[in-house]
């Protein structure tokens, strides 16, 4: 249990700005093992948002509060995945082949398409949350961050890392396996059943189809994944999850 607790803390340290694993070593095999707990970290983030929502609801209009909750999630995660979505959109929009896409994604500058894509993702996330029925809001707040971090585990497990020079993402992709994917998926499935009952199975099924589509697309377009791709996928699946909750309920 001690090893699992330390892996969870490492996952929390990587996915958030919280200093929860300063004394722990973070060699690549340990980083890959920590991915098993990525959805669990997402659940903790979601629970924090639910508590804040409960505390602030009597004080702030919902339109403002929902925007604030999204900003708080961004702050807690250090905008880690928003950088990925902007870079990915820039690369896919401007690159004609795999090499040019990867080169554009590595550029620290953000182009017009990246900015537009980033704004639209945030707008979709906000509008989806704002229009979520009140009786489903807590479930959506908890489940979306978990689903967004689960997709990273699945992509890392089934795709190869494409940058020959390596990168932050390679430490995870090259050391994650079936154990991590099974634990992460089991965590998300349990959360879906607890939060949404039998409809949770349907949510997981649709999320699975979406992730399979992402795997297929990135394999064809890029030949695999990078750290930016993993981060961007988190944002995409968070939005997709909120839209699914709206559609089902």
FIKOLZA-1660 file (N, C-alpha, C; in steps of 0.1 Angstrom, whole numbers, plus 5000, padded with zeros to 4 digits):
% residues 249
   i   px   py   pz ch aa at
   1 5008 4988 5000  A  X  N
   1 5000 5000 5000  A  X CA
   1 5009 5013 5000  A  X  C
   2 5020 5012 5006  A  X  N
   2 5029 5024 5007  A  X CA
   2 5033 5028 4993  A  X  C
   3 5037 5018 4984  A  X  N
   3 5041 5021 4971  A  X CA
   3 5029 5028 4963  A  X  C
   4 5017 5022 4965  A  X  N
   4 5006 5028 4958  A  X CA
   4 5003 5042 4962  A  X  C
   5 5004 5045 4975  A  X  N
   5 5002 5058 4980  A  X CA
   5 5012 5068 4975  A  X  C
   6 5025 5063 4974  A  X  N
   6 5035 5072 4968  A  X CA
   6 5033 5074 4953  A  X  C
   7 5028 5064 4946  A  X  N
   7 5025 5066 4932  A  X CA
   7 5014 5076 4930  A  X  C
   8 5004 5075 4939  A  X  N
   8 4993 5085 4938  A  X CA
   8 4998 5099 4941  A  X  C
   9 5007 5101 4950  A  X  N
   9 5012 5114 4953  A  X CA
   9 5021 5119 4941  A  X  C
  10 5028 5110 4935  A  X  N
  10 5036 5114 4923  A  X CA
  10 5026 5119 4912  A  X  C
  11 5015 5111 4910  A  X  N
  11 5005 5115 4900  A  X CA
  11 5000 5129 4903  A  X  C
  12 4997 5131 4916  A  X  N
  12 4992 5144 4920  A  X CA
  12 5001 5155 4918  A  X  C
  13 5014 5153 4921  A  X  N
  13 5024 5163 4919  A  X CA
  13 5026 5167 4904  A  X  C
  14 5025 5157 4895  A  X  N
  14 5026 5160 4881  A  X CA
  14 5014 5167 4875  A  X  C
  15 5002 5163 4880  A  X  N
  15 4990 5168 4874  A  X CA
  15 4985 5181 4880  A  X  C
  16 4991 5184 4891  A  X  N
  16 4986 5197 4898  A  X CA
  16 4998 5205 4902  A  X  C
  17 4995 5217 4907  A  X  N
  17 5006 5225 4912  A  X CA
  17 5009 5223 4927  A  X  C
  18 5002 5213 4933  A  X  N
  18 5003 5211 4947  A  X CA
  18 5016 5203 4950  A  X  C
  19 5024 5208 4961  A  X  N
  19 5036 5201 4964  A  X CA
  19 5034 5189 4973  A  X  C
  20 5030 5178 4967  A  X  N
  20 5026 5167 4975  A  X CA
  20 5036 5155 4974  A  X  C
  21 5047 5157 4967  A  X  N
  21 5056 5146 4965  A  X CA
  21 5071 5151 4964  A  X  C
  22 5074 5162 4971  A  X  N
  22 5087 5168 4970  A  X CA
  22 5098 5159 4973  A  X  C
  23 5096 5150 4983  A  X  N
  23 5107 5141 4988  A  X CA
  23 5108 5128 4980  A  X  C
  24 5099 5126 4971  A  X  N
  24 5099 5113 4963  A  X CA
  24 5107 5115 4950  A  X  C
  25 5115 5104 4947  A  X  N
  25 5122 5104 4934  A  X CA
  25 5112 5101 4923  A  X  C
  26 5115 5107 4911  A  X  N
  26 5106 5106 4900  A  X CA
  26 5113 5101 4888  A  X  C
  27 5119 5089 4889  A  X  N
  27 5125 5083 4877  A  X CA
  27 5114 5078 4868  A  X  C
  28 5117 5077 4855  A  X  N
  28 5107 5073 4845  A  X CA
  28 5099 5061 4848  A  X  C
  29 5104 5050 4853  A  X  N
  29 5095 5038 4856  A  X CA
  29 5085 5042 4867  A  X  C
  30 5089 5050 4876  A  X  N
  30 5079 5054 4886  A  X CA
  30 5068 5063 4881  A  X  C
  31 5072 5072 4872  A  X  N
  31 5063 5081 4866  A  X CA
  31 5052 5073 4858  A  X  C
  32 5057 5063 4850  A  X  N
  32 5048 5054 4843  A  X CA
  32 5038 5047 4852  A  X  C
  33 5044 5042 4863  A  X  N
  33 5035 5034 4872  A  X CA
  33 5025 5044 4879  A  X  C
  34 5028 5056 4881  A  X  N
  34 5019 5066 4887  A  X CA
  34 5006 5068 4878  A  X  C
  35 5007 5065 4865  A  X  N
  35 4996 5068 4857  A  X CA
  35 4983 5060 4861  A  X  C
  36 4985 5049 4868  A  X  N
  36 4974 5041 4872  A  X CA
  36 4965 5050 4881  A  X  C
  37 4970 5060 4887  A  X  N
  37 4962 5069 4896  A  X CA
  37 4958 5082 4890  A  X  C
  38 4960 5084 4878  A  X  N
  38 4956 5097 4871  A  X CA
  38 4941 5099 4873  A  X  C
  39 4932 5090 4870  A  X  N
  39 4918 5092 4872  A  X CA
  39 4915 5095 4887  A  X  C
  40 4922 5089 4896  A  X  N
  40 4919 5091 4910  A  X CA
  40 4923 5106 4914  A  X  C
  41 4934 5111 4908  A  X  N
  41 4937 5125 4910  A  X CA
  41 4926 5134 4904  A  X  C
  42 4921 5130 4893  A  X  N
  42 4910 5137 4887  A  X CA
  42 4897 5138 4896  A  X  C
  43 4895 5126 4902  A  X  N
  43 4883 5126 4912  A  X CA
  43 4885 5135 4923  A  X  C
  44 4898 5136 4928  A  X  N
  44 4900 5145 4940  A  X CA
  44 4899 5160 4935  A  X  C
  45 4903 5163 4923  A  X  N
  45 4901 5176 4918  A  X CA
  45 4886 5179 4917  A  X  C
  46 4879 5170 4912  A  X  N
  46 4865 5171 4910  A  X CA
  46 4857 5173 4923  A  X  C
  47 4862 5166 4933  A  X  N
  47 4856 5167 4947  A  X CA
  47 4858 5181 4952  A  X  C
  48 4870 5186 4950  A  X  N
  48 4874 5200 4955  A  X CA
  48 4865 5210 4948  A  X  C
  49 4862 5208 4935  A  X  N
  49 4853 5217 4928  A  X CA
  49 4839 5216 4934  A  X  C
  50 4834 5204 4938  A  X  N
  50 4821 5202 4943  A  X CA
  50 4820 5210 4957  A  X  C
  51 4830 5209 4965  A  X  N
  51 4830 5216 4978  A  X CA
  51 4829 5231 4976  A  X  C
  52 4837 5236 4966  A  X  N
  52 4837 5250 4964  A  X CA
  52 4824 5254 4958  A  X  C
  53 4818 5246 4950  A  X  N
  53 4805 5249 4944  A  X CA
  53 4794 5250 4955  A  X  C
  54 4795 5241 4965  A  X  N
  54 4785 5241 4976  A  X CA
  54 4787 5253 4985  A  X  C
  55 4800 5257 4987  A  X  N
  55 4802 5268 4996  A  X CA
  55 4798 5281 4989  A  X  C
  56 4801 5283 4976  A  X  N
  56 4799 5296 4969  A  X CA
  56 4785 5298 4963  A  X  C
  57 4778 5287 4961  A  X  N
  57 4765 5288 4955  A  X CA
  57 4756 5299 4961  A  X  C
  58 4755 5299 4974  A  X  N
  58 4746 5310 4980  A  X CA
  58 4751 5324 4978  A  X  C
  59 4764 5325 4974  A  X  N
  59 4770 5339 4974  A  X CA
  59 4772 5344 4960  A  X  C
  60 4773 5336 4950  A  X  N
  60 4776 5340 4936  A  X CA
  60 4766 5335 4926  A  X  C
  61 4762 5343 4917  A  X  N
  61 4753 5338 4906  A  X CA
  61 4759 5326 4899  A  X  C
  62 4751 5317 4894  A  X  N
  62 4756 5305 4888  A  X CA
  62 4765 5308 4876  A  X  C
  63 4761 5317 4868  A  X  N
  63 4769 5320 4856  A  X CA
  63 4783 5324 4859  A  X  C
  64 4785 5332 4870  A  X  N
  64 4798 5336 4874  A  X CA
  64 4805 5324 4881  A  X  C
  65 4798 5317 4889  A  X  N
  65 4804 5306 4897  A  X CA
  65 4809 5295 4888  A  X  C
  66 4802 5292 4877  A  X  N
  66 4807 5281 4868  A  X CA
  66 4820 5285 4861  A  X  C
  67 4820 5298 4858  A  X  N
  67 4833 5303 4852  A  X CA
  67 4844 5302 4862  A  X  C
  68 4841 5306 4874  A  X  N
  68 4851 5306 4885  A  X CA
  68 4856 5292 4887  A  X  C
  69 4847 5282 4887  A  X  N
  69 4851 5268 4889  A  X CA
  69 4861 5263 4878  A  X  C
  70 4858 5267 4866  A  X  N
  70 4867 5263 4855  A  X CA
  70 4881 5270 4857  A  X  C
  71 4881 5283 4861  A  X  N
  71 4893 5290 4864  A  X CA
  71 4901 5283 4875  A  X  C
  72 4894 5279 4886  A  X  N
  72 4901 5272 4897  A  X CA
  72 4907 5259 4893  A  X  C
  73 4900 5251 4884  A  X  N
  73 4906 5239 4879  A  X CA
  73 4918 5242 4871  A  X  C
  74 4918 5252 4863  A  X  N
  74 4930 5256 4855  A  X CA
  74 4941 5260 4864  A  X  C
  75 4938 5267 4875  A  X  N
  75 4948 5272 4885  A  X CA
  75 4954 5260 4892  A  X  C
  76 4946 5250 4896  A  X  N
  76 4951 5238 4903  A  X CA
  76 4960 5230 4894  A  X  C
  77 4957 5230 4882  A  X  N
  77 4965 5221 4872  A  X CA
  77 4976 5229 4865  A  X  C
  78 4977 5242 4868  A  X  N
  78 4988 5250 4862  A  X CA
  78 4986 5251 4847  A  X  C
  79 4974 5251 4842  A  X  N
  79 4971 5252 4828  A  X CA
  79 4979 5242 4820  A  X  C
  80 4983 5231 4826  A  X  N
  80 4991 5221 4820  A  X CA
  80 4986 5216 4807  A  X  C
  81 4973 5213 4806  A  X  N
  81 4968 5207 4794  A  X CA
  81 4963 5217 4784  A  X  C
  82 4960 5229 4788  A  X  N
  82 4956 5239 4779  A  X CA
  82 4968 5243 4769  A  X  C
  83 4980 5242 4774  A  X  N
  83 4991 5244 4765  A  X CA
  83 4992 5234 4754  A  X  C
  84 4988 5221 4758  A  X  N
  84 4988 5210 4749  A  X CA
  84 4978 5212 4738  A  X  C
  85 4966 5216 4741  A  X  N
  85 4955 5218 4731  A  X CA
  85 4959 5229 4721  A  X  C
  86 4965 5240 4726  A  X  N
  86 4969 5251 4717  A  X CA
  86 4980 5246 4707  A  X  C
  87 4990 5239 4713  A  X  N
  87 5001 5234 4704  A  X CA
  87 4996 5224 4694  A  X  C
  88 4987 5215 4698  A  X  N
  88 4982 5205 4689  A  X CA
  88 4974 5211 4678  A  X  C
  89 4965 5220 4681  A  X  N
  89 4957 5226 4671  A  X CA
  89 4966 5234 4661  A  X  C
  90 4975 5241 4666  A  X  N
  90 4985 5248 4657  A  X CA
  90 4992 5239 4648  A  X  C
  91 4997 5227 4654  A  X  N
  91 5004 5218 4645  A  X CA
  91 4995 5211 4635  A  X  C
  92 4983 5207 4639  A  X  N
  92 4974 5200 4629  A  X CA
  92 4969 5210 4618  A  X  C
  93 4968 5223 4622  A  X  N
  93 4963 5233 4612  A  X CA
  93 4974 5237 4603  A  X  C
  94 4986 5238 4607  A  X  N
  94 4997 5243 4599  A  X CA
  94 5006 5233 4593  A  X  C
  95 5006 5221 4598  A  X  N
  95 5015 5210 4593  A  X CA
  95 5009 5202 4582  A  X  C
  96 5017 5199 4571  A  X  N
  96 5012 5191 4560  A  X CA
  96 5016 5177 4562  A  X  C
  97 5026 5174 4570  A  X  N
  97 5030 5160 4572  A  X CA
  97 5034 5159 4586  A  X  C
  98 5037 5146 4590  A  X  N
  98 5041 5143 4604  A  X CA
  98 5052 5152 4609  A  X  C
  99 5063 5153 4602  A  X  N
  99 5074 5161 4606  A  X CA
  99 5071 5176 4609  A  X  C
 100 5063 5182 4600  A  X  N
 100 5060 5196 4601  A  X CA
 100 5050 5198 4612  A  X  C
 101 5041 5189 4615  A  X  N
 101 5031 5190 4626  A  X CA
 101 5039 5190 4639  A  X  C
 102 5048 5180 4640  A  X  N
 102 5056 5179 4653  A  X CA
 102 5065 5191 4655  A  X  C
 103 5070 5197 4644  A  X  N
 103 5079 5209 4645  A  X CA
 103 5071 5221 4650  A  X  C
 104 5059 5223 4644  A  X  N
 104 5051 5234 4648  A  X CA
 104 5046 5232 4663  A  X  C
 105 5043 5220 4667  A  X  N
 105 5038 5218 4680  A  X CA
 105 5049 5221 4690  A  X  C
 106 5062 5219 4686  A  X  N
 106 5073 5221 4696  A  X CA
 106 5076 5236 4697  A  X  C
 107 5071 5244 4688  A  X  N
 107 5074 5259 4688  A  X CA
 107 5066 5265 4700  A  X  C
 108 5073 5272 4708  A  X  N
 108 5067 5278 4721  A  X CA
 108 5057 5289 4718  A  X  C
 109 5057 5295 4705  A  X  N
 109 5048 5305 4702  A  X CA
 109 5034 5299 4698  A  X  C
 110 5024 5306 4701  A  X  N
 110 5010 5301 4698  A  X CA
 110 5004 5309 4687  A  X  C
 111 5000 5302 4676  A  X  N
 111 4994 5308 4665  A  X CA
 111 4979 5311 4666  A  X  C
 112 4974 5317 4656  A  X  N
 112 4960 5322 4656  A  X CA
 112 4950 5310 4658  A  X  C
 113 4953 5299 4651  A  X  N
 113 4944 5287 4652  A  X CA
 113 4945 5281 4666  A  X  C
 114 4957 5281 4672  A  X  N
 114 4958 5276 4686  A  X CA
 114 4950 5284 4695  A  X  C
 115 4950 5298 4694  A  X  N
 115 4943 5307 4703  A  X CA
 115 4928 5304 4701  A  X  C
 116 4923 5304 4688  A  X  N
 116 4909 5302 4686  A  X CA
 116 4905 5288 4691  A  X  C
 117 4912 5278 4689  A  X  N
 117 4909 5265 4694  A  X CA
 117 4908 5264 4709  A  X  C
 118 4918 5271 4716  A  X  N
 118 4918 5272 4730  A  X CA
 118 4906 5279 4736  A  X  C
 119 4902 5290 4730  A  X  N
 119 4891 5298 4734  A  X CA
 119 4878 5290 4732  A  X  C
 120 4877 5282 4721  A  X  N
 120 4865 5275 4719  A  X CA
 120 4863 5263 4728  A  X  C
 121 4874 5257 4732  A  X  N
 121 4874 5246 4741  A  X CA
 121 4869 5251 4755  A  X  C
 122 4875 5262 4759  A  X  N
 122 4871 5268 4772  A  X CA
 122 4856 5272 4772  A  X  C
 123 4852 5278 4761  A  X  N
 123 4838 5283 4759  A  X CA
 123 4828 5271 4760  A  X  C
 124 4832 5260 4753  A  X  N
 124 4824 5248 4753  A  X CA
 124 4823 5242 4767  A  X  C
 125 4834 5242 4774  A  X  N
 125 4834 5236 4787  A  X CA
 125 4825 5245 4796  A  X  C
 126 4826 5258 4795  A  X  N
 126 4818 5267 4804  A  X CA
 126 4803 5265 4801  A  X  C
 127 4800 5266 4788  A  X  N
 127 4786 5265 4785  A  X CA
 127 4780 5251 4788  A  X  C
 128 4788 5241 4786  A  X  N
 128 4783 5227 4790  A  X CA
 128 4780 5226 4805  A  X  C
 129 4790 5231 4813  A  X  N
 129 4788 5231 4827  A  X CA
 129 4776 5240 4832  A  X  C
 130 4775 5252 4826  A  X  N
 130 4764 5261 4830  A  X CA
 130 4750 5255 4827  A  X  C
 131 4749 5247 4816  A  X  N
 131 4736 5242 4812  A  X CA
 131 4734 5228 4818  A  X  C
 132 4743 5222 4825  A  X  N
 132 4741 5210 4832  A  X CA
 132 4730 5211 4843  A  X  C
 133 4720 5202 4843  A  X  N
 133 4710 5203 4854  A  X CA
 133 4716 5203 4868  A  X  C
 134 4711 5211 4876  A  X  N
 134 4716 5212 4890  A  X CA
 134 4718 5199 4897  A  X  C
 135 4708 5190 4895  A  X  N
 135 4709 5177 4902  A  X CA
 135 4721 5168 4896  A  X  C
 136 4726 5172 4885  A  X  N
 136 4737 5164 4879  A  X CA
 136 4750 5171 4879  A  X  C
 137 4750 5184 4884  A  X  N
 137 4762 5192 4884  A  X CA
 137 4774 5186 4892  A  X  C
 138 4771 5181 4904  A  X  N
 138 4782 5176 4912  A  X CA
 138 4788 5163 4905  A  X  C
 139 4779 5155 4899  A  X  N
 139 4785 5143 4892  A  X CA
 139 4793 5147 4881  A  X  C
 140 4789 5157 4873  A  X  N
 140 4797 5162 4862  A  X CA
 140 4810 5168 4866  A  X  C
 141 4810 5176 4877  A  X  N
 141 4822 5182 4882  A  X CA
 141 4832 5172 4886  A  X  C
 142 4828 5161 4892  A  X  N
 142 4837 5150 4897  A  X CA
 142 4842 5141 4885  A  X  C
 143 4833 5138 4876  A  X  N
 143 4836 5128 4866  A  X CA
 143 4844 5133 4855  A  X  C
 144 4841 5146 4850  A  X  N
 144 4849 5151 4839  A  X CA
 144 4864 5152 4841  A  X  C
 145 4869 5157 4852  A  X  N
 145 4883 5157 4854  A  X CA
 145 4889 5143 4854  A  X  C
 146 4882 5133 4860  A  X  N
 146 4887 5119 4861  A  X CA
 146 4888 5113 4847  A  X  C
 147 4877 5116 4839  A  X  N
 147 4877 5110 4825  A  X CA
 147 4888 5117 4817  A  X  C
 148 4890 5130 4819  A  X  N
 148 4901 5137 4811  A  X CA
 148 4915 5131 4814  A  X  C
 149 4917 5127 4826  A  X  N
 149 4930 5121 4830  A  X CA
 149 4931 5106 4827  A  X  C
 150 4920 5100 4826  A  X  N
 150 4920 5086 4822  A  X CA
 150 4924 5084 4808  A  X  C
 151 4920 5093 4799  A  X  N
 151 4924 5092 4785  A  X CA
 151 4939 5092 4783  A  X  C
 152 4946 5099 4791  A  X  N
 152 4961 5099 4790  A  X CA
 152 4966 5085 4792  A  X  C
 153 4961 5078 4802  A  X  N
 153 4966 5065 4805  A  X CA
 153 4964 5055 4793  A  X  C
 154 4952 5056 4787  A  X  N
 154 4948 5047 4776  A  X CA
 154 4957 5051 4764  A  X  C
 155 4958 5063 4761  A  X  N
 155 4967 5067 4749  A  X CA
 155 4981 5063 4752  A  X  C
 156 4986 5065 4764  A  X  N
 156 5000 5061 4767  A  X CA
 156 5002 5046 4766  A  X  C
 157 4992 5039 4769  A  X  N
 157 4993 5024 4769  A  X CA
 157 4992 5018 4755  A  X  C
 158 4985 5024 4746  A  X  N
 158 4983 5018 4733  A  X CA
 158 4989 5026 4722  A  X  C
 159 4996 5037 4724  A  X  N
 159 5003 5044 4714  A  X CA
 159 5018 5045 4717  A  X  C
 160 5026 5047 4707  A  X  N
 160 5040 5049 4710  A  X CA
 160 5044 5063 4710  A  X  C
 161 5055 5067 4716  A  X  N
 161 5059 5080 4717  A  X CA
 161 5067 5084 4704  A  X  C
 162 5064 5095 4697  A  X  N
 162 5069 5097 4684  A  X CA
 162 5081 5106 4683  A  X  C
 163 5084 5113 4693  A  X  N
 163 5096 5122 4692  A  X CA
 163 5109 5114 4695  A  X  C
 164 5117 5113 4685  A  X  N
 164 5129 5105 4687  A  X CA
 164 5139 5112 4697  A  X  C
 165 5138 5125 4699  A  X  N
 165 5147 5132 4708  A  X CA
 165 5142 5131 4723  A  X  C
 166 5130 5124 4724  A  X  N
 166 5124 5123 4738  A  X CA
 166 5117 5135 4742  A  X  C
 167 5112 5135 4755  A  X  N
 167 5105 5146 4760  A  X CA
 167 5098 5142 4773  A  X  C
 168 5091 5151 4779  A  X  N
 168 5085 5148 4792  A  X CA
 168 5075 5136 4791  A  X  C
 169 5067 5136 4780  A  X  N
 169 5057 5125 4778  A  X CA
 169 5063 5112 4776  A  X  C
 170 5076 5111 4771  A  X  N
 170 5082 5098 4769  A  X CA
 170 5084 5090 4782  A  X  C
 171 5087 5097 4793  A  X  N
 171 5089 5091 4806  A  X CA
 171 5076 5083 4810  A  X  C
 172 5065 5088 4806  A  X  N
 172 5052 5081 4809  A  X CA
 172 5049 5070 4799  A  X  C
 173 5049 5074 4786  A  X  N
 173 5045 5065 4776  A  X CA
 173 5053 5052 4775  A  X  C
 174 5066 5054 4777  A  X  N
 174 5075 5042 4776  A  X CA
 174 5075 5033 4788  A  X  C
 175 5069 5037 4799  A  X  N
 175 5069 5029 4811  A  X CA
 175 5055 5026 4816  A  X  C
 176 5045 5028 4808  A  X  N
 176 5031 5024 4813  A  X CA
 176 5027 5011 4806  A  X  C
 177 5019 5004 4812  A  X  N
 177 5015 4991 4807  A  X CA
 177 5000 4987 4810  A  X  C
 178 4997 4974 4809  A  X  N
 178 4984 4969 4811  A  X CA
 178 4979 4972 4826  A  X  C
 179 4988 4970 4835  A  X  N
 179 4984 4973 4849  A  X CA
 179 4978 4986 4851  A  X  C
 180 4985 4996 4846  A  X  N
 180 4981 5010 4848  A  X CA
 180 4968 5013 4841  A  X  C
 181 4967 5007 4829  A  X  N
 181 4954 5009 4821  A  X CA
 181 4942 5003 4828  A  X  C
 182 4944 4991 4834  A  X  N
 182 4933 4984 4840  A  X CA
 182 4929 4991 4853  A  X  C
 183 4939 4995 4861  A  X  N
 183 4936 5002 4873  A  X CA
 183 4928 5015 4870  A  X  C
 184 4934 5023 4861  A  X  N
 184 4927 5036 4857  A  X CA
 184 4913 5034 4852  A  X  C
 185 4911 5024 4843  A  X  N
 185 4898 5021 4838  A  X CA
 185 4888 5016 4848  A  X  C
 186 4893 5008 4857  A  X  N
 186 4885 5003 4868  A  X CA
 186 4880 5015 4877  A  X  C
 187 4890 5024 4880  A  X  N
 187 4886 5036 4888  A  X CA
 187 4876 5044 4882  A  X  C
 188 4877 5046 4868  A  X  N
 188 4867 5055 4861  A  X CA
 188 4854 5048 4861  A  X  C
 189 4854 5035 4858  A  X  N
 189 4841 5027 4857  A  X CA
 189 4834 5027 4871  A  X  C
 190 4841 5025 4882  A  X  N
 190 4835 5026 4895  A  X CA
 190 4829 5040 4898  A  X  C
 191 4836 5050 4894  A  X  N
 191 4831 5064 4896  A  X CA
 191 4819 5066 4888  A  X  C
 192 4818 5061 4875  A  X  N
 192 4807 5063 4867  A  X CA
 192 4794 5056 4873  A  X  C
 193 4796 5044 4878  A  X  N
 193 4785 5037 4884  A  X CA
 193 4780 5044 4896  A  X  C
 194 4789 5048 4905  A  X  N
 194 4785 5055 4917  A  X CA
 194 4778 5068 4914  A  X  C
 195 4783 5076 4905  A  X  N
 195 4778 5089 4902  A  X CA
 195 4765 5089 4893  A  X  C
 196 4764 5079 4884  A  X  N
 196 4754 5080 4874  A  X CA
 196 4745 5067 4873  A  X  C
 197 4748 5058 4882  A  X  N
 197 4740 5045 4881  A  X CA
 197 4742 5037 4869  A  X  C
 198 4732 5031 4863  A  X  N
 198 4733 5023 4851  A  X CA
 198 4737 5031 4839  A  X  C
 199 4734 5044 4839  A  X  N
 199 4738 5053 4828  A  X CA
 199 4753 5054 4827  A  X  C
 200 4759 5051 4838  A  X  N
 200 4774 5052 4839  A  X CA
 200 4780 5042 4829  A  X  C
 201 4774 5031 4827  A  X  N
 201 4780 5021 4817  A  X CA
 201 4779 5027 4803  A  X  C
 202 4768 5034 4800  A  X  N
 202 4766 5040 4787  A  X CA
 202 4777 5051 4785  A  X  C
 203 4779 5059 4796  A  X  N
 203 4789 5069 4795  A  X CA
 203 4803 5063 4792  A  X  C
 204 4807 5053 4799  A  X  N
 204 4820 5046 4797  A  X CA
 204 4821 5041 4783  A  X  C
 205 4810 5035 4778  A  X  N
 205 4810 5029 4764  A  X CA
 205 4812 5040 4754  A  X  C
 206 4806 5052 4755  A  X  N
 206 4807 5063 4746  A  X CA
 206 4821 5069 4747  A  X  C
 207 4826 5070 4759  A  X  N
 207 4840 5075 4761  A  X CA
 207 4850 5065 4755  A  X  C
 208 4847 5053 4756  A  X  N
 208 4856 5043 4750  A  X CA
 208 4857 5044 4735  A  X  C
 209 4845 5046 4729  A  X  N
 209 4845 5049 4714  A  X CA
 209 4853 5061 4711  A  X  C
 210 4851 5072 4719  A  X  N
 210 4858 5084 4716  A  X CA
 210 4873 5082 4717  A  X  C
 211 4878 5075 4727  A  X  N
 211 4892 5073 4729  A  X CA
 211 4898 5064 4718  A  X  C
 212 4890 5054 4713  A  X  N
 212 4894 5046 4702  A  X CA
 212 4896 5054 4690  A  X  C
 213 4887 5064 4688  A  X  N
 213 4888 5072 4676  A  X CA
 213 4900 5081 4677  A  X  C
 214 4903 5086 4689  A  X  N
 214 4915 5094 4691  A  X CA
 214 4928 5086 4688  A  X  C
 215 4928 5074 4693  A  X  N
 215 4940 5065 4691  A  X CA
 215 4942 5063 4676  A  X  C
 216 4931 5060 4669  A  X  N
 216 4932 5058 4655  A  X CA
 216 4937 5070 4647  A  X  C
 217 4931 5082 4651  A  X  N
 217 4935 5094 4644  A  X CA
 217 4949 5098 4647  A  X  C
 218 4954 5097 4659  A  X  N
 218 4968 5101 4662  A  X CA
 218 4978 5091 4656  A  X  C
 219 4974 5078 4655  A  X  N
 219 4983 5069 4648  A  X CA
 219 4984 5072 4633  A  X  C
 220 4973 5076 4627  A  X  N
 220 4974 5079 4613  A  X CA
 220 4981 5092 4610  A  X  C
 221 4977 5102 4618  A  X  N
 221 4982 5116 4615  A  X CA
 221 4996 5118 4620  A  X  C
 222 5000 5112 4632  A  X  N
 222 5013 5115 4638  A  X CA
 222 5022 5103 4639  A  X  C
 223 5015 5091 4639  A  X  N
 223 5023 5079 4641  A  X CA
 223 5023 5075 4656  A  X  C
 224 5017 5083 4665  A  X  N
 224 5017 5080 4679  A  X CA
 224 5013 5093 4687  A  X  C
 225 5019 5094 4698  A  X  N
 225 5015 5106 4707  A  X CA
 225 5028 5113 4712  A  X  C
 226 5025 5125 4717  A  X  N
 226 5035 5133 4724  A  X CA
 226 5029 5138 4737  A  X  C
 227 5037 5145 4745  A  X  N
 227 5032 5150 4757  A  X CA
 227 5020 5160 4754  A  X  C
 228 5022 5168 4744  A  X  N
 228 5011 5178 4740  A  X CA
 228 4998 5170 4736  A  X  C
 229 5000 5159 4729  A  X  N
 229 4988 5151 4725  A  X CA
 229 4981 5146 4737  A  X  C
 230 4988 5141 4747  A  X  N
 230 4982 5136 4759  A  X CA
 230 4974 5147 4767  A  X  C
 231 4981 5159 4768  A  X  N
 231 4974 5170 4774  A  X CA
 231 4962 5175 4767  A  X  C
 232 4963 5176 4754  A  X  N
 232 4952 5181 4745  A  X CA
 232 4940 5171 4747  A  X  C
 233 4943 5158 4747  A  X  N
 233 4933 5148 4748  A  X CA
 233 4925 5149 4761  A  X  C
 234 4932 5153 4772  A  X  N
 234 4925 5156 4784  A  X CA
 234 4915 5167 4783  A  X  C
 235 4918 5178 4776  A  X  N
 235 4908 5189 4774  A  X CA
 235 4897 5184 4766  A  X  C
 236 4900 5177 4755  A  X  N
 236 4889 5172 4746  A  X CA
 236 4880 5163 4753  A  X  C
 237 4885 5154 4761  A  X  N
 237 4876 5144 4767  A  X CA
 237 4868 5150 4779  A  X  C
 238 4874 5160 4785  A  X  N
 238 4866 5168 4795  A  X CA
 238 4854 5174 4789  A  X  C
 239 4856 5181 4778  A  X  N
 239 4845 5187 4771  A  X CA
 239 4835 5177 4766  A  X  C
 240 4840 5166 4760  A  X  N
 240 4831 5156 4755  A  X CA
 240 4823 5149 4766  A  X  C
 241 4829 5148 4778  A  X  N
 241 4822 5142 4790  A  X CA
 241 4811 5151 4794  A  X  C
 242 4813 5164 4795  A  X  N
 242 4803 5173 4799  A  X CA
 242 4791 5174 4789  A  X  C
 243 4795 5173 4776  A  X  N
 243 4785 5172 4765  A  X CA
 243 4776 5159 4766  A  X  C
 244 4783 5148 4770  A  X  N
 244 4776 5136 4771  A  X CA
 244 4766 5136 4783  A  X  C
 245 4770 5142 4794  A  X  N
 245 4761 5144 4805  A  X CA
 245 4749 5152 4801  A  X  C
 246 4751 5163 4793  A  X  N
 246 4740 5171 4789  A  X CA
 246 4731 5163 4780  A  X  C
 247 4737 5155 4771  A  X  N
 247 4728 5147 4761  A  X CA
 247 4721 5136 4768  A  X  C
 248 4726 5130 4777  A  X  N
 248 4720 5118 4784  A  X CA
 248 4709 5123 4794  A  X  C
 249 4711 5134 4800  A  X  N
 249 4702 5139 4810  A  X CA
 249 4694 5151 4805  A  X  C
% end
